[in-house]
Amino acid sequence: MRKYIKFPDTISGLSRIFMMILAGMMIFLVSCQKEEDNDIKLAGELSLNASSTEIVLNQKNDKDAALALTWTTGTNNGTGASISYILQMDKEGSNFANAHVFDMGKAVYGKSFTVSGLNSSLLDEYGFAAGTAAKIQARVIATISTIPVTYETSAVVTITVTSYVPVSTTLYIIGDASPNGWDANTALPLTPDETDPTIFVFSGGLGTGNYKFITTLGQLLPSYNKGADDNHIVFRTSESEPDNQFTIADAGMYKITVSLLELTIEAVKQELPPYETIYMVGDASPNGWDITNATQLTQDPENLYLFTYMGVMTPGDFKFPVNQSPDWGQDMYMKLTDSTMYLHHGGDPDDNKWSIAKKGFYIIKLNLLDNTISIQREKLYMVGSATPIGWSIDQSIELTEDETDGCIFTYTGPMVAGEFKFPVNRRSDWGQDMYMRIDDNLMYRHTGGAPDDNKWNITEDGDYVIIANLETLAISFVKQ
């Protein structure tokens, strides 16, 4: 039945129109409120979902996501109260008596775990034996800020995870064939493969003599020694076990590839690199197109084929001459693809260059052995007792890169009283480059493996804005 609103005759025509509009708005707002309340009520009960309930972990994929837990919003029953979430995880059968608690806060509906992080939790926190299948359980508790506070708990999700026996994340070469001899304190590190952390590579000069591998500086055990033949290694944990070693009969440059999972080794002698110096020139480089002042790359003393530039690059082009002669008709390394290069012969008409699209702090590596190039703009992460993730470096917080200046990074969020510093990746080992404290306004780049460990301190809990500049090395942190 249609209803009409009748106004007194004494009201003027203009006032009558105004009151009709006002009445219409009130009806509209009431209708919207009812619809909004109805939507909230339809949000449904809190539920938790796992990306998989049967997981087999593999250390080869240690940086990949192994498990993602997501949950629905739940409902505040139309009260308009905010909802915050707590994720709990524990062994099956423990009824969450010793649960690991993750305070997720408001408007967060998921948490993921890397392969290495989940494996570490199974072994170190839950106490499961390595290499076995374990059952863990998870649930989410929603706290609704009503008066009084009310709670909602999701159904429990059970997940079966098979862990792995972790191999070492570091490896060093030792022996009279290696440059630093038998001193375990100065043994040379091998480089982990970028895609498979269980594979290590050594490229450098070796003399005649013997060698083997240790996992920890300063400790002769455990070690990896010669196995059944020159292509296999064996894990040695006791002095009573055979101390068989590999032998170099012909001194020279070698590339050695070791797989700790496959227990294999390959040692290949290399020719000396064609050049001892490599330079960079271009408007993207620090010294522009001034070839007489071209920027020299750093040659790795342990791998003479490897040349590295580390520093600021700006939008523009670049290539790599082999000297600083003012004559442009010289050999240069030029672009074949984004990750490969070729040797341009002086005087040839080709002129293929790489391009930088965004200013940032870059790590550029040239390998003259296989003519590969790696160009990476550096990221910045934060770790420490003052941060929401503590000292879990494999879960360190990635700072937000500025949209136009890739040297500037920002963190905005909660901090507690404690310490913090800035690693440049989320590798699980601590022997990596980091940015550390000079004072409250300035930082420096710590070289991975060096003994210095200078951190900043937060003395008061609260929300902070932290800005770090890799070009100027300036830092600021301001409590909001």
C-alpha positions in Angstrom: 0.0 0.0 0.0 1.4 3.4 -1.0 1.8 5.9 1.8 1.8 9.7 1.4 3.3 12.3 3.6 0.9 15.2 4.2 2.3 18.6 5.2 0.4 21.5 6.9 -1.2 24.0 4.5 0.6 26.8 6.3 4.0 25.6 5.1 5.2 27.4 2.0 5.8 25.5 -1.2 9.6 25.8 -0.9 9.6 24.5 2.7 7.3 21.7 1.6 9.8 20.6 -1.0 12.6 20.7 1.4 10.8 18.5 4.0 9.9 16.0 1.3 13.5 15.7 0.3 14.6 15.3 4.0 12.0 12.6 4.5 13.2 10.7 1.5 16.8 10.9 2.7 15.8 9.4 6.1 14.0 6.5 4.4 17.1 5.9 2.2 19.5 5.9 5.1 17.3 3.5 7.1 17.1 1.2 4.1 20.9 1.3 3.6 21.5 0.6 7.3 19.3 -2.4 7.2 21.0 -3.7 4.1 24.5 -3.1 5.6 23.5 -4.9 8.8 22.1 -7.7 6.8 25.5 -8.0 4.9 27.4 -8.2 8.1 25.2 -10.9 9.4 25.7 -12.8 6.2 29.5 -12.8 6.6 29.3 -16.3 8.1 31.1 -18.1 10.8 34.9 -18.0 11.0 36.6 -20.8 9.0 40.3 -21.7 8.4 41.7 -23.2 5.2 45.2 -24.7 4.4 46.7 -24.6 0.9 47.6 -28.3 1.4 47.0 -30.9 4.1 49.8 -33.2 2.8 53.2 -31.6 2.5 56.6 -33.1 1.7 59.4 -30.5 2.3 62.6 -30.4 0.2 65.6 -28.3 1.1 66.2 -27.6 -2.6 63.2 -25.3 -2.4 63.9 -23.8 1.0 62.9 -20.2 0.0 59.6 -21.2 -1.6 56.2 -21.1 0.2 55.3 -24.5 1.7 52.1 -23.7 3.5 49.5 -20.9 3.3 46.8 -20.6 6.0 43.9 -18.3 5.2 40.7 -17.6 7.0 37.4 -15.8 6.6 36.4 -12.6 8.3 33.9 -14.1 10.7 31.2 -11.8 11.9 30.6 -9.1 14.5 26.9 -9.9 14.4 26.0 -6.4 13.1 27.6 -4.6 16.0 30.1 -2.6 14.0 32.9 -3.8 16.4 36.4 -4.4 15.0 37.7 -8.0 14.7 41.3 -9.1 15.3 42.8 -12.5 14.8 45.2 -14.9 16.5 46.6 -18.0 14.7 47.5 -21.0 16.9 49.6 -24.0 15.8 50.6 -27.1 17.8 51.2 -30.8 17.6 48.2 -33.0 17.0 46.7 -34.2 20.2 48.1 -31.4 22.4 44.8 -29.5 22.3 46.9 -26.3 21.8 48.3 -26.5 25.3 51.7 -25.4 24.1 50.6 -23.6 21.0 52.8 -21.3 19.0 50.7 -18.1 18.8 50.8 -15.6 16.0 49.1 -12.3 16.8 47.9 -11.3 13.3 46.0 -8.1 14.3 43.1 -6.6 12.3 42.2 -7.0 8.6 44.8 -9.8 8.1 43.4 -13.0 6.7 46.4 -15.2 6.1 49.9 -16.3 6.9 52.4 -18.3 4.9 55.4 -20.4 5.8 58.5 -21.1 3.8 60.0 -24.5 3.3 63.0 -23.8 5.5 60.9 -21.9 8.1 58.4 -24.7 8.4 61.1 -27.4 8.5 62.9 -25.5 11.3 59.7 -25.2 13.3 59.0 -29.0 13.0 62.5 -29.8 14.3 63.3 -27.0 16.7 60.0 -25.9 18.1 57.8 -28.9 17.9 60.5 -31.5 18.5 59.8 -33.9 15.6 62.5 -36.1 14.3 64.0 -35.0 11.0 62.9 -36.9 7.9 59.6 -38.1 9.5 56.0 -37.3 8.8 54.4 -35.2 11.5 50.9 -34.0 12.2 50.3 -30.4 13.2 47.1 -28.6 13.9 46.0 -25.0 13.4 43.1 -22.8 14.4 42.2 -19.1 14.3 40.6 -17.2 17.2 38.7 -14.0 16.4 38.4 -11.3 19.1 35.4 -9.1 18.6 35.8 -5.8 20.4 32.2 -5.7 21.7 31.4 -4.8 25.3 32.0 -7.2 26.8 34.5 -8.7 24.4 33.4 -11.8 22.5 35.3 -14.5 20.8 34.9 -16.9 17.8 37.1 -20.0 17.2 37.5 -21.7 13.8 37.3 -25.5 13.3 40.7 -27.2 13.7 42.7 -28.0 10.5 45.1 -30.9 10.6 48.2 -30.9 8.3 50.7 -33.7 7.7 54.2 -32.4 7.0 57.2 -34.6 6.1 60.4 -32.8 7.1 64.0 -33.2 5.8 67.4 -33.7 7.4 68.9 -30.3 6.7 72.4 -30.1 5.1 74.8 -27.3 5.9 74.0 -23.8 4.6 77.7 -23.0 4.4 80.7 -24.9 3.0 84.5 -24.0 2.9 87.5 -25.5 1.1 90.5 -26.3 3.1 93.9 -27.9 2.3 97.4 -27.3 1.1 96.0 -27.1 -2.5 93.8 -24.1 -1.4 95.1 -20.6 -1.1 94.7 -20.4 2.7 96.1 -23.9 3.4 94.9 -26.0 6.4 93.9 -23.1 8.7 90.2 -23.8 9.5 89.8 -20.2 10.7 90.6 -18.8 7.2 89.1 -21.4 5.0 87.6 -20.1 1.7 83.8 -20.1 1.4 82.0 -21.7 -1.5 79.1 -19.9 -3.1 75.6 -21.4 -2.7 73.7 -21.8 -5.9 71.1 -19.1 -6.4 68.3 -21.6 -7.1 69.4 -24.6 -5.1 71.0 -23.9 -1.6 72.3 -27.5 -1.3 74.7 -26.9 -4.2 78.0 -25.0 -3.7 80.5 -23.7 -6.2 84.2 -22.7 -5.8 85.9 -20.9 -8.7 89.5 -19.9 -8.2 93.2 -20.9 -8.2 94.4 -24.1 -6.6 97.9 -25.3 -6.2 99.2 -28.9 -6.2 98.2 -30.8 -3.1 95.1 -32.0 -1.3 91.8 -30.5 -0.2 88.5 -31.3 1.5 85.6 -29.3 2.8 84.4 -28.1 6.2 81.0 -26.7 7.1 82.0 -24.3 9.9 84.9 -21.8 10.1 87.3 -22.8 12.8 86.0 -26.4 13.1 87.6 -29.4 11.3 84.5 -31.5 11.9 82.1 -32.2 10.4 83.7 -32.3 7.0 83.0 -33.6 3.5 85.8 -35.8 2.2 86.6 -37.9 -0.8 84.1 -40.7 -1.2 84.3 -43.9 -3.4 85.9 -41.9 -6.2 86.8 -38.4 -7.5 83.2 -37.7 -8.2 81.7 -38.4 -4.8 81.9 -37.0 -1.3 81.2 -38.5 2.1 80.1 -36.8 5.3 82.6 -37.3 8.1 81.7 -36.6 11.7 84.4 -38.3 13.7 88.2 -38.5 13.8 87.9 -42.2 13.7 86.4 -42.1 10.2 88.8 -42.2 7.2 90.2 -38.7 6.3 90.4 -39.3 2.5 91.1 -36.1 0.5 90.9 -34.9 -3.1 94.1 -34.2 -5.0 95.2 -31.5 -7.4 98.1 -32.7 -9.5 98.1 -29.7 -12.0 97.9 -26.2 -10.5 95.6 -23.7 -12.1 92.1 -22.2 -12.1 89.4 -24.6 -11.1 85.6 -24.6 -10.9 84.4 -27.1 -8.3 80.7 -27.9 -7.9 79.5 -29.8 -4.8 76.0 -31.2 -4.1 75.5 -31.9 -0.5 72.2 -33.8 -1.1 73.5 -35.9 -4.0 76.9 -36.3 -2.4 78.6 -35.5 -5.7 81.5 -33.3 -6.8 82.8 -32.1 -10.1 86.2 -30.3 -10.5 87.0 -28.8 -13.9 90.2 -26.9 -14.7 89.7 -23.6 -16.4 91.7 -21.4 -18.7 92.7 -17.9 -17.4 90.2 -15.2 -18.3 90.9 -13.2 -21.4 91.0 -9.8 -19.5 92.2 -8.8 -16.1 90.2 -5.5 -16.0 86.7 -4.7 -17.0 85.1 -1.2 -17.0 81.6 0.1 -17.2 80.5 3.1 -19.3 77.2 4.7 -20.1 74.7 7.3 -18.9 73.3 4.8 -16.4 76.8 4.4 -14.8 78.4 6.7 -12.2 80.7 8.5 -14.7 78.5 8.6 -17.7 80.0 8.3 -21.2 83.5 9.5 -20.2 85.4 6.4 -21.2 88.7 7.7 -19.9 87.0 7.8 -16.5 85.0 4.6 -16.9 84.0 2.8 -13.7 86.3 -0.2 -13.0 84.6 -3.4 -11.8 86.1 -5.5 -9.0 87.7 -8.8 -9.9 87.1 -11.6 -7.5 90.5 -12.8 -6.2 89.2 -16.3 -5.7 87.5 -16.4 -9.1 89.3 -14.4 -11.7 86.5 -14.8 -14.2 84.0 -12.9 -12.0 83.8 -9.1 -12.1 81.4 -7.1 -9.9 79.9 -3.6 -9.7 78.0 -2.6 -6.6 76.5 0.8 -6.4 74.0 3.3 -7.7 72.7 3.2 -11.3 70.4 5.7 -12.9 68.0 5.3 -15.9 70.0 4.9 -19.1 72.3 2.6 -21.1 75.6 0.9 -20.3 78.2 -1.6 -21.6 81.6 -2.8 -20.6 84.9 -1.8 -22.3 88.1 -3.6 -21.3 90.2 -0.5 -20.8 89.9 3.3 -20.4 91.5 4.2 -23.7 89.8 7.2 -25.3 89.6 5.2 -28.5 86.1 3.7 -28.8 87.3 1.1 -31.3 88.2 -1.4 -28.6 86.9 -4.7 -27.4 83.8 -4.5 -25.2 81.3 -6.9 -23.6 77.8 -6.1 -25.0 74.3 -7.4 -24.5 73.1 -10.6 -26.1 70.2 -11.1 -23.8 69.3 -9.7 -20.3 71.4 -12.5 -18.7 74.0 -13.2 -21.4 76.7 -11.2 -23.2 79.2 -11.5 -26.0 82.6 -10.0 -26.8 82.3 -7.2 -29.3 85.4 -6.8 -31.3 86.8 -3.3 -31.6 85.8 -1.6 -34.9 82.7 -3.8 -35.5 79.5 -1.8 -36.1 77.4 -3.6 -33.5 76.5 -1.6 -30.4 74.1 -3.5 -28.2 73.7 -2.1 -24.7 71.8 -2.9 -21.5 69.3 -0.4 -20.1 68.4 0.6 -16.6 64.7 1.7 -16.2 64.8 2.8 -12.5 67.3 4.4 -10.3 68.5 2.1 -7.5 71.4 0.3 -5.8 72.5 -2.4 -8.2 74.6 -5.5 -8.0 76.0 -6.4 -11.4 78.1 -9.5 -11.9 79.9 -10.5 -15.1 81.2 -14.0 -15.5 83.8 -14.3 -18.4 83.8 -18.0 -18.1 80.3 -18.6 -19.5 79.6 -15.0 -20.7 76.7 -14.5 -18.3 75.6 -11.3 -16.5 73.4 -10.8 -13.5 71.8 -7.4 -12.9 69.9 -7.1 -9.6 68.4 -4.0 -7.9 69.0 -4.5 -4.2 66.1 -4.9 -1.8 66.2 -4.2 1.9 64.8 -6.1 4.8 64.6 -5.6 8.6 65.2 -8.1 11.4 65.6 -7.9 15.1 64.0 -8.1 18.5 62.4 -4.7 17.9 60.5 -6.0 14.8 57.3 -7.9 14.6 59.1 -11.0 13.4 62.0 -11.0 15.8 65.3 -12.6 14.7 63.7 -15.0 12.1 65.9 -13.8 9.2 64.1 -16.1 6.7 60.9 -14.1 7.5 62.5 -10.7 7.8 60.3 -7.7 6.9 60.7 -6.3 3.4 60.8 -2.5 3.3 58.8 -0.7 0.7 60.9 0.7 -2.2 60.2 4.2 -3.3 58.2 4.4 -6.6 60.8 6.5 -8.5 64.0 6.2 -6.4 65.0 2.6 -5.8 67.6 3.6 -3.3 65.0 4.8 -0.7 63.2 2.2 1.4 60.5 2.8 4.1 58.9 0.8 6.9 55.8 2.0 8.6 54.4 -0.1 11.4 54.8 -1.3 15.0 58.1 -1.7 16.8 58.9 -2.7 20.4 61.8 -2.0 22.6 64.8 -3.9 21.2 67.4 -4.0 18.4 67.3 -4.1 14.6 69.4 -4.1 11.5 68.9 -4.5 7.7 69.9 -7.7 5.8 69.7 -7.5 2.0 67.9 -10.8 1.5 66.0 -13.5 3.4 68.7 -16.2 3.2 68.6 -18.3 6.4 72.3 -17.9 7.0 73.7 -14.8 8.7 76.9 -14.6 6.7 75.5 -12.0 4.3 75.8 -8.3 3.7 73.7 -6.0 5.9 73.3 -2.4 6.7 74.3 -1.5 10.2 74.5 1.4 12.5 77.1 4.2 12.5 74.8 6.5 14.5 71.1 7.2 14.7 71.3 9.1 11.4 73.8 7.2 9.4 74.5 3.6 8.4 77.2 1.5 6.6 77.3 -1.7 4.6 78.5 -4.6 6.7 80.4 -7.2 4.6 79.0 -10.8 5.2 81.2 -12.8 7.5 82.9 -9.8 9.1 82.8 -9.7 12.9 81.1 -6.3 13.3 77.5 -6.3 14.5 76.3 -2.8 15.2 72.6 -2.5 15.6 70.0 0.3 16.3 68.0 0.3 19.5 64.3 1.1 19.9 63.6 2.2 23.5 59.9 2.8 23.4 57.1 0.7 21.9 54.9 2.3 19.3 54.3 2.8 15.6 57.3 4.1 13.7 58.3 5.4 10.2 61.8 4.2 9.2 63.4 5.5 6.1 66.8 4.2 4.8 68.7 5.6 1.8 71.2 3.2 0.2 72.8 6.1 -1.8 73.4 8.6 0.9 73.5 6.0 3.7 71.1 8.2 5.7 68.5 6.7 8.0 65.7 8.2 10.1 63.2 6.6 12.4 60.4 8.6 13.9 57.8 7.5 16.4 54.3 8.4 15.4 
